[in-house]
Amino acid sequence: MIFSTTQKVSQVIGGVDILSPMGLAILTIGILFTLGVPLTMILKGKKD
């Protein structure tokens, strides 16, 4: 299989700067969701 990239494909289109307020908000929500959901499932899991 041959992969070829063009100038347009190699450019990043859009995106959010990680140090902007929006980037920090997205990062915080992602970390809270990633850590919070499994921790909640462990702590409040099914009890027999």
C-alpha positions as CSV (number, residue, x, y, z in Angstrom):
1,M,0.0,0.0,0.0
2,I,1.4,3.4,-0.9
3,F,0.6,6.4,1.2
4,S,1.2,9.9,-0.1
5,T,0.7,13.1,1.8
6,T,0.0,16.5,0.3
7,Q,0.7,19.9,1.8
8,K,-3.0,20.3,2.8
9,V,-3.2,16.9,4.4
10,S,-0.1,17.5,6.5
11,Q,-1.4,20.8,7.9
12,V,-3.5,20.8,11.1
13,I,-6.8,22.4,10.4
14,G,-8.5,24.2,13.3
15,G,-7.9,23.0,16.8
16,V,-7.7,24.7,20.1
17,D,-4.5,26.1,21.8
18,I,-4.0,24.0,25.0
19,L,-3.1,27.1,27.0
20,S,-6.2,29.1,26.1
21,P,-9.1,29.1,28.5
22,M,-11.1,26.8,26.2
23,G,-8.2,24.4,25.9
24,L,-7.8,24.3,29.7
25,A,-11.5,23.7,30.1
26,I,-11.5,20.8,27.7
27,L,-8.5,19.3,29.3
28,T,-10.0,19.6,32.8
29,I,-13.3,18.1,31.7
30,G,-11.4,15.2,30.0
31,I,-9.3,14.5,33.1
32,L,-12.3,14.6,35.5
33,F,-14.4,12.3,33.2
34,T,-11.5,9.9,32.7
35,L,-10.8,9.6,36.4
36,G,-14.2,10.3,37.8
37,V,-16.3,7.7,36.0
38,P,-14.2,4.6,36.9
39,L,-13.7,5.8,40.5
40,T,-17.5,6.3,40.9
41,M,-18.1,2.9,39.5
42,I,-15.6,1.3,41.9
43,L,-16.9,3.2,45.0
44,K,-20.6,3.0,44.3
45,G,-20.6,-0.3,42.5
46,K,-23.1,-3.1,42.9
47,K,-23.3,-4.2,46.5
48,D,-24.8,-7.6,47.3
